[in-house]
Amino acid sequence: ECRCLRSGVVVPSSPQAVAVQKSTINGGGARPSSGSGSPSNPAKDAAVAALKKQYDDAAAAKQREDARRREEAAKAAALKKKQEDDKRAAAAAAAAAQKKKE
């Protein structure tokens, strides 16, 4: 569910994994703490934010790549259709010329 990079940073493969990562960094989920709320941990917050940013960046890059592939496929299909149409038109013109000769 997560990938480990060489630097030792774990990259989650889904938003749910980010939540699991956060609860793991928190110490395994809900537990009573003294005072109101959980104690602030800037290092933990920064690590979670970095993981979320990595996930979001990877998802955006994948979406861009998918869109580019779809666009290329559409262009290739349009080109193929045009070539087939041109071939049909040329065949029809040749047939008409042949018929005219006869």
PyMOL commands that place a pseudoatom at each C-alpha (Angstrom):
pseudoatom trace, name=CA, resn=GLU, resi=1, chain=A, elem=C, hetatm=0, pos=[0.000, 0.000, 0.000]
pseudoatom trace, name=CA, resn=CYS, resi=2, chain=A, elem=C, hetatm=0, pos=[3.089, 2.242, 0.274]
pseudoatom trace, name=CA, resn=ARG, resi=3, chain=A, elem=C, hetatm=0, pos=[6.334, 2.616, -1.623]
pseudoatom trace, name=CA, resn=CYS, resi=4, chain=A, elem=C, hetatm=0, pos=[9.643, 3.262, 0.095]
pseudoatom trace, name=CA, resn=LEU, resi=5, chain=A, elem=C, hetatm=0, pos=[12.092, 5.593, -1.608]
pseudoatom trace, name=CA, resn=ARG, resi=6, chain=A, elem=C, hetatm=0, pos=[15.872, 5.351, -1.259]
pseudoatom trace, name=CA, resn=SER, resi=7, chain=A, elem=C, hetatm=0, pos=[15.875, 8.263, 1.152]
pseudoatom trace, name=CA, resn=GLY, resi=8, chain=A, elem=C, hetatm=0, pos=[13.652, 6.230, 3.454]
pseudoatom trace, name=CA, resn=VAL, resi=9, chain=A, elem=C, hetatm=0, pos=[10.565, 8.331, 2.732]
pseudoatom trace, name=CA, resn=VAL, resi=10, chain=A, elem=C, hetatm=0, pos=[7.412, 6.260, 2.443]
pseudoatom trace, name=CA, resn=VAL, resi=11, chain=A, elem=C, hetatm=0, pos=[5.126, 7.331, -0.411]
pseudoatom trace, name=CA, resn=PRO, resi=12, chain=A, elem=C, hetatm=0, pos=[1.528, 6.238, 0.157]
pseudoatom trace, name=CA, resn=SER, resi=13, chain=A, elem=C, hetatm=0, pos=[-0.419, 4.928, -2.813]
pseudoatom trace, name=CA, resn=SER, resi=14, chain=A, elem=C, hetatm=0, pos=[-3.788, 6.379, -1.762]
pseudoatom trace, name=CA, resn=PRO, resi=15, chain=A, elem=C, hetatm=0, pos=[-5.328, 9.093, 0.437]
pseudoatom trace, name=CA, resn=GLN, resi=16, chain=A, elem=C, hetatm=0, pos=[-6.392, 6.365, 2.860]
pseudoatom trace, name=CA, resn=ALA, resi=17, chain=A, elem=C, hetatm=0, pos=[-2.755, 5.370, 3.145]
pseudoatom trace, name=CA, resn=VAL, resi=18, chain=A, elem=C, hetatm=0, pos=[-1.941, 8.988, 4.036]
pseudoatom trace, name=CA, resn=ALA, resi=19, chain=A, elem=C, hetatm=0, pos=[-4.462, 8.761, 6.871]
pseudoatom trace, name=CA, resn=VAL, resi=20, chain=A, elem=C, hetatm=0, pos=[-2.988, 5.452, 8.035]
pseudoatom trace, name=CA, resn=GLN, resi=21, chain=A, elem=C, hetatm=0, pos=[0.496, 6.974, 7.817]
pseudoatom trace, name=CA, resn=LYS, resi=22, chain=A, elem=C, hetatm=0, pos=[-0.646, 9.927, 9.907]
pseudoatom trace, name=CA, resn=SER, resi=23, chain=A, elem=C, hetatm=0, pos=[-2.201, 7.707, 12.572]
pseudoatom trace, name=CA, resn=THR, resi=24, chain=A, elem=C, hetatm=0, pos=[0.982, 5.622, 12.650]
pseudoatom trace, name=CA, resn=ILE, resi=25, chain=A, elem=C, hetatm=0, pos=[3.089, 8.750, 13.066]
pseudoatom trace, name=CA, resn=ASN, resi=26, chain=A, elem=C, hetatm=0, pos=[0.690, 9.862, 15.821]
pseudoatom trace, name=CA, resn=GLY, resi=27, chain=A, elem=C, hetatm=0, pos=[1.494, 6.690, 17.711]
pseudoatom trace, name=CA, resn=GLY, resi=28, chain=A, elem=C, hetatm=0, pos=[-1.109, 4.249, 16.485]
pseudoatom trace, name=CA, resn=GLY, resi=29, chain=A, elem=C, hetatm=0, pos=[-4.339, 6.155, 16.631]
pseudoatom trace, name=CA, resn=ALA, resi=30, chain=A, elem=C, hetatm=0, pos=[-6.529, 7.499, 19.404]
pseudoatom trace, name=CA, resn=ARG, resi=31, chain=A, elem=C, hetatm=0, pos=[-5.192, 7.470, 22.913]
pseudoatom trace, name=CA, resn=PRO, resi=32, chain=A, elem=C, hetatm=0, pos=[-5.914, 9.736, 25.837]
pseudoatom trace, name=CA, resn=SER, resi=33, chain=A, elem=C, hetatm=0, pos=[-3.572, 12.697, 26.167]
pseudoatom trace, name=CA, resn=SER, resi=34, chain=A, elem=C, hetatm=0, pos=[-3.181, 15.164, 28.972]
pseudoatom trace, name=CA, resn=GLY, resi=35, chain=A, elem=C, hetatm=0, pos=[-4.657, 18.558, 28.221]
pseudoatom trace, name=CA, resn=SER, resi=36, chain=A, elem=C, hetatm=0, pos=[-7.010, 19.513, 25.450]
pseudoatom trace, name=CA, resn=GLY, resi=37, chain=A, elem=C, hetatm=0, pos=[-6.397, 18.069, 21.994]
pseudoatom trace, name=CA, resn=SER, resi=38, chain=A, elem=C, hetatm=0, pos=[-3.215, 16.411, 20.828]
pseudoatom trace, name=CA, resn=PRO, resi=39, chain=A, elem=C, hetatm=0, pos=[0.185, 17.968, 21.415]
pseudoatom trace, name=CA, resn=SER, resi=40, chain=A, elem=C, hetatm=0, pos=[1.605, 19.894, 18.478]
pseudoatom trace, name=CA, resn=ASN, resi=41, chain=A, elem=C, hetatm=0, pos=[4.358, 18.129, 16.586]
pseudoatom trace, name=CA, resn=PRO, resi=42, chain=A, elem=C, hetatm=0, pos=[5.679, 20.297, 13.749]
pseudoatom trace, name=CA, resn=ALA, resi=43, chain=A, elem=C, hetatm=0, pos=[8.008, 17.566, 12.462]
pseudoatom trace, name=CA, resn=LYS, resi=44, chain=A, elem=C, hetatm=0, pos=[5.150, 15.073, 12.233]
pseudoatom trace, name=CA, resn=ASP, resi=45, chain=A, elem=C, hetatm=0, pos=[2.856, 17.651, 10.589]
pseudoatom trace, name=CA, resn=ALA, resi=46, chain=A, elem=C, hetatm=0, pos=[5.565, 18.505, 8.054]
pseudoatom trace, name=CA, resn=ALA, resi=47, chain=A, elem=C, hetatm=0, pos=[6.154, 14.815, 7.281]
pseudoatom trace, name=CA, resn=VAL, resi=48, chain=A, elem=C, hetatm=0, pos=[2.443, 14.206, 6.741]
pseudoatom trace, name=CA, resn=ALA, resi=49, chain=A, elem=C, hetatm=0, pos=[2.122, 17.335, 4.586]
pseudoatom trace, name=CA, resn=ALA, resi=50, chain=A, elem=C, hetatm=0, pos=[5.118, 16.217, 2.498]
pseudoatom trace, name=CA, resn=LEU, resi=51, chain=A, elem=C, hetatm=0, pos=[3.601, 12.762, 1.998]
pseudoatom trace, name=CA, resn=LYS, resi=52, chain=A, elem=C, hetatm=0, pos=[0.267, 14.251, 0.985]
pseudoatom trace, name=CA, resn=LYS, resi=53, chain=A, elem=C, hetatm=0, pos=[1.981, 16.643, -1.438]
pseudoatom trace, name=CA, resn=GLN, resi=54, chain=A, elem=C, hetatm=0, pos=[3.949, 13.757, -2.983]
pseudoatom trace, name=CA, resn=TYR, resi=55, chain=A, elem=C, hetatm=0, pos=[0.732, 11.788, -3.444]
pseudoatom trace, name=CA, resn=ASP, resi=56, chain=A, elem=C, hetatm=0, pos=[-1.112, 14.778, -4.924]
pseudoatom trace, name=CA, resn=ASP, resi=57, chain=A, elem=C, hetatm=0, pos=[1.789, 15.567, -7.292]
pseudoatom trace, name=CA, resn=ALA, resi=58, chain=A, elem=C, hetatm=0, pos=[1.963, 11.939, -8.455]
pseudoatom trace, name=CA, resn=ALA, resi=59, chain=A, elem=C, hetatm=0, pos=[-1.808, 11.842, -9.036]
pseudoatom trace, name=CA, resn=ALA, resi=60, chain=A, elem=C, hetatm=0, pos=[-1.699, 15.104, -11.020]
pseudoatom trace, name=CA, resn=ALA, resi=61, chain=A, elem=C, hetatm=0, pos=[1.208, 13.829, -13.128]
pseudoatom trace, name=CA, resn=LYS, resi=62, chain=A, elem=C, hetatm=0, pos=[-0.692, 10.614, -13.861]
pseudoatom trace, name=CA, resn=GLN, resi=63, chain=A, elem=C, hetatm=0, pos=[-3.776, 12.583, -14.903]
pseudoatom trace, name=CA, resn=ARG, resi=64, chain=A, elem=C, hetatm=0, pos=[-1.682, 14.755, -17.231]
pseudoatom trace, name=CA, resn=GLU, resi=65, chain=A, elem=C, hetatm=0, pos=[-0.050, 11.674, -18.764]
pseudoatom trace, name=CA, resn=ASP, resi=66, chain=A, elem=C, hetatm=0, pos=[-3.432, 9.966, -19.237]
pseudoatom trace, name=CA, resn=ALA, resi=67, chain=A, elem=C, hetatm=0, pos=[-4.842, 13.081, -20.913]
pseudoatom trace, name=CA, resn=ARG, resi=68, chain=A, elem=C, hetatm=0, pos=[-1.810, 13.297, -23.215]
pseudoatom trace, name=CA, resn=ARG, resi=69, chain=A, elem=C, hetatm=0, pos=[-2.195, 9.635, -24.195]
pseudoatom trace, name=CA, resn=ARG, resi=70, chain=A, elem=C, hetatm=0, pos=[-5.917, 10.091, -24.898]
pseudoatom trace, name=CA, resn=GLU, resi=71, chain=A, elem=C, hetatm=0, pos=[-5.156, 13.150, -27.034]
pseudoatom trace, name=CA, resn=GLU, resi=72, chain=A, elem=C, hetatm=0, pos=[-2.475, 11.274, -29.005]
pseudoatom trace, name=CA, resn=ALA, resi=73, chain=A, elem=C, hetatm=0, pos=[-4.840, 8.338, -29.552]
pseudoatom trace, name=CA, resn=ALA, resi=74, chain=A, elem=C, hetatm=0, pos=[-7.581, 10.697, -30.779]
pseudoatom trace, name=CA, resn=LYS, resi=75, chain=A, elem=C, hetatm=0, pos=[-5.150, 12.387, -33.195]
pseudoatom trace, name=CA, resn=ALA, resi=76, chain=A, elem=C, hetatm=0, pos=[-3.964, 9.019, -34.510]
pseudoatom trace, name=CA, resn=ALA, resi=77, chain=A, elem=C, hetatm=0, pos=[-7.556, 7.853, -35.005]
pseudoatom trace, name=CA, resn=ALA, resi=78, chain=A, elem=C, hetatm=0, pos=[-8.477, 11.070, -36.833]
pseudoatom trace, name=CA, resn=LEU, resi=79, chain=A, elem=C, hetatm=0, pos=[-5.412, 10.756, -39.088]
pseudoatom trace, name=CA, resn=LYS, resi=80, chain=A, elem=C, hetatm=0, pos=[-6.217, 7.119, -39.875]
pseudoatom trace, name=CA, resn=LYS, resi=81, chain=A, elem=C, hetatm=0, pos=[-9.840, 8.017, -40.702]
pseudoatom trace, name=CA, resn=LYS, resi=82, chain=A, elem=C, hetatm=0, pos=[-8.677, 10.846, -42.980]
pseudoatom trace, name=CA, resn=GLN, resi=83, chain=A, elem=C, hetatm=0, pos=[-6.255, 8.521, -44.782]
pseudoatom trace, name=CA, resn=GLU, resi=84, chain=A, elem=C, hetatm=0, pos=[-9.021, 5.929, -45.278]
pseudoatom trace, name=CA, resn=ASP, resi=85, chain=A, elem=C, hetatm=0, pos=[-11.398, 8.625, -46.556]
pseudoatom trace, name=CA, resn=ASP, resi=86, chain=A, elem=C, hetatm=0, pos=[-8.720, 9.902, -48.973]
pseudoatom trace, name=CA, resn=LYS, resi=87, chain=A, elem=C, hetatm=0, pos=[-8.080, 6.348, -50.172]
pseudoatom trace, name=CA, resn=ARG, resi=88, chain=A, elem=C, hetatm=0, pos=[-11.820, 5.792, -50.766]
pseudoatom trace, name=CA, resn=ALA, resi=89, chain=A, elem=C, hetatm=0, pos=[-12.114, 9.111, -52.632]
pseudoatom trace, name=CA, resn=ALA, resi=90, chain=A, elem=C, hetatm=0, pos=[-9.118, 8.246, -54.816]
pseudoatom trace, name=CA, resn=ALA, resi=91, chain=A, elem=C, hetatm=0, pos=[-10.577, 4.807, -55.573]
pseudoatom trace, name=CA, resn=ALA, resi=92, chain=A, elem=C, hetatm=0, pos=[-13.942, 6.371, -56.431]
pseudoatom trace, name=CA, resn=ALA, resi=93, chain=A, elem=C, hetatm=0, pos=[-12.258, 8.924, -58.712]
pseudoatom trace, name=CA, resn=ALA, resi=94, chain=A, elem=C, hetatm=0, pos=[-10.263, 6.170, -60.435]
pseudoatom trace, name=CA, resn=ALA, resi=95, chain=A, elem=C, hetatm=0, pos=[-13.426, 4.113, -60.902]
pseudoatom trace, name=CA, resn=ALA, resi=96, chain=A, elem=C, hetatm=0, pos=[-15.241, 7.135, -62.345]
pseudoatom trace, name=CA, resn=ALA, resi=97, chain=A, elem=C, hetatm=0, pos=[-12.333, 7.841, -64.715]
pseudoatom trace, name=CA, resn=GLN, resi=98, chain=A, elem=C, hetatm=0, pos=[-12.272, 4.202, -65.790]
pseudoatom trace, name=CA, resn=LYS, resi=99, chain=A, elem=C, hetatm=0, pos=[-16.019, 4.228, -66.384]
pseudoatom trace, name=CA, resn=LYS, resi=100, chain=A, elem=C, hetatm=0, pos=[-15.718, 7.440, -68.405]
pseudoatom trace, name=CA, resn=LYS, resi=101, chain=A, elem=C, hetatm=0, pos=[-13.085, 5.816, -70.646]
pseudoatom trace, name=CA, resn=GLU, resi=102, chain=A, elem=C, hetatm=0, pos=[-15.405, 2.904, -71.399]
for i in range(1, 102): cmd.bond("trace and resi %d" % i, "trace and resi %d" % (i + 1))
show_as sticks, trace
zoom trace
